[in-house]
Amino acid sequence: MKVRHYNIPIFIPELACPHQCVFCNQEKISGTDEAPKPEEISGIIDTWLSTIDTEISHVELAFFGGSFTGIPVNLQEEYLKEVLPYIESGEIKGIRLSTRPDYINQDILDLLKKYGVTSIELGAQSLDKFVLKMAGRGHSTEDVKIAAKLINENGFELGLQMMLGLPFDTKEKSIYTAKKIIELGAKTTRIYPTLVIDGTALGKQYKEGTYKAICLEDAIDWTKDIIMLFEDAKVTVLRTGLHPSEEFEDDKSLLAGPYHPSFKEMVMTEVWKDKLSNLMTDENDLRIFVNPSQVNFAVGYKAKNKTELLKTHNSVKVFGDDNLDKFDFYVGDNR
């Protein structure tokens, strides 16, 4: 039986972060402006667990939306203590959290290990020194390297998040960042195209004409090449693009940038377009077999890839084959 993975998300927006990155407005991004109190955590967990069959699921709790290890140590411990009974009972397998590279040291890691934290994601955003500086992150690329090394040495799963299209970013610089993330030993990553949110420094720059947002087409093009770099290096891409939000879809706060609720599907469509573009076959009725998780992507967003193949074939059908790896495929009858 296939095990399903679940994250129970706990958002702590803006908590403890003294820096205001040019792109950041956590209230708009996360949809909340107040962190839950430690005593509220068990209620949140119980609500989630009531909908999950923990016998056939791998459940983790995730502290996201802020810099967890930057809050006072006693408050960190209060949050973590609320989760510990669920880890001891086996209902929750571990804790994930996100933080800043300059909020990692050995004492912090010792505390996190004590309470069952298993995965630490760092907001690296860019490993190009100038892009990182212009993003107003307040930490250096060296901070990322030091923190990544410490996390790996202490046995945690390392995640490094990146952003595309920050001020002065280019496709080449983003690919460089992806390669450095691989070199630093990350096991997971998240790829976020930069959005221009009202009320941010980047929003001001955009209105003044000193920053031009990356367009949707370029964001898709950059991302599909970066995804394949991570795939080849066996780095798991946990997310591509931001979660759908009313703030973005109703023009409430989004000024510019490559936001689309189907961004990942559009990216994966282009990945499969590249893979299928050199398809050499004389078969008029085309039967393509892919891993079941890739069927929709191979067909394409709004059937884009299937429509293109129908220009040279009478019929096109895409089937799932559990024996195939993620990006493998074959053409013909089912083996």
N, C-alpha and C positions, 0 to 999 in steps of 0.2 A: 504494500500500500504506500502510495506516495505521501511523504510528509509535507505539510503546508507550513510556510513560514509567516509569522505575524510579528509586527512591531506595534507595541502599545505606545503611542507618542505622547510625550509630556513637553509642552512648549514653555520655554522660559525667555520670552522676548526681552531684549535690551538689558537683562539682568546682569549687572556687574561690568558691562563693557564701557570703558571710558572713551573709546574711539568711535567716531562717526564716519564710517567708510563712505566714500562718495555715492555709492549705490544703495546704501542701507536705509530702510525704514521698516523695521521688523513688524510694527503694528499692521502695516499694509500687507506685508508678505505673509505673515503667519495668520492674519485675521483675528489676532487677539492682542491686547495691550497690557495684560496683567498675568503674572505667573501664578499658578496655583500654590496654595500654602502646603507645607509638608503633610499636615494632617488630612489634606484632601486627596492625597495620592492613592491611598488604599481604596477609596470609593471609585476613583477613575479606573483602577486596575480591576476591581470586582465587576464593574459594568462591562468592560471589555471581555473579561474571562467568561462572563455569562453567555457570550455569543460564540465562544471558541471551544472546540473539542480538544482539550489539551493532551488527550491520550494519543492523538494522531497529528499533533501540531508542535512545531518548534516556536515557542513564544519568547520574545525579548522585549524589554522595556527600553525606550529610547528618549533620552533628554535632549531635545533639539530646540533650535530657535534662538539660542544665546550661547554664552561662554560659560559652561557649567563650572569649570575649575577656577573661574575668576571670582565666584561668589565666596563669601566668608566660609572658612573651613567648617565651622560648626553648622552652618546652614547646609553645606554639601552633605555632611554626615546625617543631618536630620532627614533629608530627602532619601539618601541611600538606605537608612535604617528602615524606612517605610516599605522598601522593596524587598529587603533581605528575607523576611518570612516566606515570601512567594518563591524566592530562589531556593531556600532550604526545603520547601515542600515539592520542588520540581515543576511547579506550574509555570514559572518563568525560568528560562535557561541562562539568562545573562542580561547585562545592562550595556546598552550602547550610549555614547554621548558625543556631543560635538563641542569643540572649544577652539581657542586660539593657540597657535604654536608657542607663543610667549607666555602661556599659562600652564606650561608643563615643566615639572621638575621631579626629582626622585621622591620627595616627600608626598607630593600629590599622587604619584603613581602607586605608592605604598598604600595610601588610603583607599584608592579606587579598587585595588586588588583585594583588599580586606572585605569589601562589600559586594563583590561579585561582578564588577565591571569587566567586560570581556573585549569590547571594541571601542576604540577612540578615533573619532574623525576630526581631522584638523582642517580648518578653512584656509587652505594654502592660497587659493584663488589664482595666483600666477607665480611662476618661478622665474619670470623675467624681472630683474631688479628695478628697472625704470617703470614698467607697468605697475608693479606692486607699490612703488612709491607714489605714483600718481593716483592710485586707487585709495590712498589715505588709510591704508591698513594699520600703520603704526608698528609693524614688525618687519623683519628683514627675511630674505631668502635663507640666510644662515640660521635664523631662528627655526625655520621649517625643518631644515636638515638636522639640527640638534634634537628637536622634539621627536622627529620621526625615528631617529636612532635610539633614543631612550625608550620609546614606546615598543619598538621591535625587541630591544634587549630585555624588556620586562615581560615579554610573552603576550602582550595584547595584540589583537588584530588591528592593524593600522589602516585607516581610511584617509585619503587626501582629496578634498573637494577642489574643483577648479571652475573658473568662470571664463567665458568667451566674450570678447568685444569690449573689455574695459578700455578706458582712455589709453590711446597709443598702442593698443593691442593689434596684432595682425594674425593671419592664419599661421604663419611660420612661428611666431612667438607662442601661440597656443599649442602647436604641435611640440615645440620645445618643452613647454610646461608638462604636457602629457608624458613625454619621454623621461623627464626628471622624476615625475611621480612614480613611474615604473622603477627607475633606478633606486629610489629611496625605499623600495620594498613594500609599497602599499598593496594591500590585498583587495581593497575596494576603493571606489571613487564615485563622485557625483559630478555631472556636467551641467552647469547652469549658464545659459546665455544671459548676458547683462540686459536688464530691463531698466528703463528710465522711469522712476517713480516720483510723483509730485512730492515736494517737501524734502527732497534730498539735495546734496551738493551737485550731484550729476544732473538732477532736474533743472537746477539753476544754470548749469553750464549748457544744457541742451537749449533752454529758452534764450540764452545769450548767443547761441550759435557757435560756441567753442567746443562742443562735443557732438559728434554725429553717431547715432545709434547704428549698430550692426543690423542689416536687414535680415528678414526671415530666410531668404534664399541662401545668403552667405552663412548664416548660423547653421543651417541644415548641412551645407557643404563642409564646413569645418568639422562639425560634430561627427558626421559619418566616417570621415577619415580617422578622427581621433578614437572613435569607438573601435575600429578595427585594430588600431595600435594596442589598445587595452585588451582586446580579445586575444590577439596573438601572444600577449604577455601573461594571459590568464589573470588579469585584474578584473574583478567583477564590477560592472557599472550598475550601481544601485538605483540611480535615477538619472533621467535625461530631461531637462527642463523643469520648471516650477510646477507645483500642483495647481490645477485649475482653481481660480478664485474669482468671486464676484467683483472684487476690486479691480481685476484686470479685464474682465469680460464686459463690464458695464461702463467702461471709460470713466470710472470714478477717480482713479489715481494714476493709471498708466498713461504716460506721456508719449513714449516711443519704445521701440525694441521688438525683438522677435518672439513675442508671446503668441502661442497657439495651444489650445487645449489638447490637440493631437500632435504635439511637436515630436514626441518619440516615434509615433507611427510614421510621420513624414520622413524622419531621419532614416528609420529602418527600411522604408520603401526605397530610398536612394541607395542604401547598402545592397539591397537585393536587385535593384535595377542594374548596378555595376556587375553583380555576379551573373545575371542572366543575359546581359547585353551581348555577350560573345557566344551565346548558345548555338552550337553547331549541330543541327539535326534536320533530316529530310522528312520527318513525320508531320503529316498535315494535322493530325489530332494529337496535340501535345499534352502529355501527362507528366507533371513535375512532382517529384517526391522530396519533401523537406522534413526537418524536425517539426513535430506538431506545434511547438511554440512559435514557429516562424511562418505558418501557413498564411495568416493575415498579412504579414509584412511582405511575403513573396507575391501575393496577389496585389498588394499595394494600397496605399491610401486612396480611397475612392476608385479602387481597382485600376490604378494607374499602370502598373506593370503588366497586368493581364491585358489591358486595352492595347498597350504597345505591342505585345506578342501576337495579338489577334490580327495585326496588320500583315503578318507573314504566315499565319497558321489558321486553319479552319475553326479549330476549337482549342481552348486552353483550360486545363483543370489542374488544380494544385491539391496534393494529398499529403497527409502526415504519415511519417514513418518513424516510430520510436527508436529504431536502430541507428538513426542518423545523428551525428553530432550537430551542434547548434547551427553552423553555417555550411554544412554539407548538403548536397542534393544530387539527384540523378534523374534521368529522363527515361521513360519507357514503362513497361509493365511492372507491377509491384513484385519485388524479388521475394 
